[in-house]
Amino acid sequence: MHIKTDDTVIVLAGRDKGKQGKVMSADPKAGKVLVEGVYVAKRHKKPRKQGEPGGIISKETPIYASKVMRVCPKCNQPTRPAHRFDKDGEKVRVCKKCDAEI
């Protein structure tokens, strides 16, 4: 999967198209990511214990990773990262548009 935790992404499709957010968690097996402030759903919560508040709670729900694209921190453009090996032989992600290391 081309998206990892703590990446900044932009939504390409769906009701939140154009929104940017930080990836809170990624699930490669399901192919989904949880993005902060994107695809927020309302859940009605009943108080279970004494003193616990109930009410309507806003909660982020997972979105398919194919619907988001990583934003380069240097050029601020949405891009799919390329992979390259650095001097030490370590694999790094690189922006395809500005050639900066991500």
Summary of the structure (lengths in Angstrom):
residues: 102
radius of gyration: 17.3
end to end distance: 15.3
largest distance: 59.6
contacts: 255
relative contact order: 0.20
helix: 3%
strand: 43%
